[in-house]
Amino acid sequence: MKPSDIRTKTQDELNDQLGSLKKEQFNLRFQRATGQLENTARVKEIRRDIARIKTIARQKTAENKA
């Protein structure tokens, strides 16, 4: 997911996206623990996408307060 795509979304859309990514991350952790995970790179992608969304959401709230 590109940062430019994230910046165009509203705060509610970011929260929804963040929730779905966290659920996917949870499922991937279980798959890795049980040995069923095939695409191990997806874990890293999800983690970085979550960080991107949190960072941009924090920037947006800081802009609104300033």
C-alpha positions in Angstrom: 0.0 0.0 0.0 1.4 3.4 -1.0 1.5 6.3 1.3 -0.3 8.5 -1.3 -3.2 6.1 -1.3 -3.4 6.2 2.5 -3.3 10.0 2.6 -6.4 10.3 0.4 -8.6 8.3 2.8 -10.6 9.7 5.7 -9.9 9.0 9.3 -12.8 6.5 9.5 -11.5 4.7 6.4 -8.1 4.5 8.0 -9.5 3.0 11.1 -11.4 0.4 9.1 -8.3 -0.5 7.1 -6.3 -0.7 10.3 -8.7 -3.1 11.9 -8.8 -5.4 8.9 -5.0 -5.4 8.7 -4.7 -6.3 12.4 -7.1 -9.2 11.9 -5.1 -10.4 9.0 -1.9 -10.1 11.0 -3.5 -12.1 13.8 -4.5 -14.9 11.3 -1.1 -14.9 9.8 0.5 -15.3 13.2 -1.6 -18.4 13.8 -0.8 -19.8 10.4 2.9 -19.4 11.1 2.6 -21.0 14.5 0.8 -24.0 13.1 3.1 -24.3 10.1 0.4 -23.5 7.5 1.8 -20.1 6.4 3.0 -20.2 2.7 3.8 -16.6 2.0 6.0 -15.5 4.8 6.7 -12.1 3.2 3.1 -11.1 3.8 3.8 -10.9 7.5 6.4 -8.1 6.9 4.1 -6.3 4.4 1.2 -6.3 6.9 3.4 -5.0 9.7 4.7 -2.1 7.5 1.2 -1.2 6.2 0.0 -1.0 9.8 2.9 1.3 10.6 2.2 3.5 7.6 -1.5 3.9 8.4 -0.7 4.7 12.1 1.9 7.3 11.0 -0.3 9.0 8.5 -3.3 9.0 10.9 -1.1 10.6 13.6 0.0 13.3 11.1 -3.6 14.0 10.1 -4.7 14.5 13.7 -1.7 16.8 14.3 -2.6 18.9 11.3 -6.2 19.2 12.5 -5.1 20.4 15.9 -2.6 22.9 14.6 
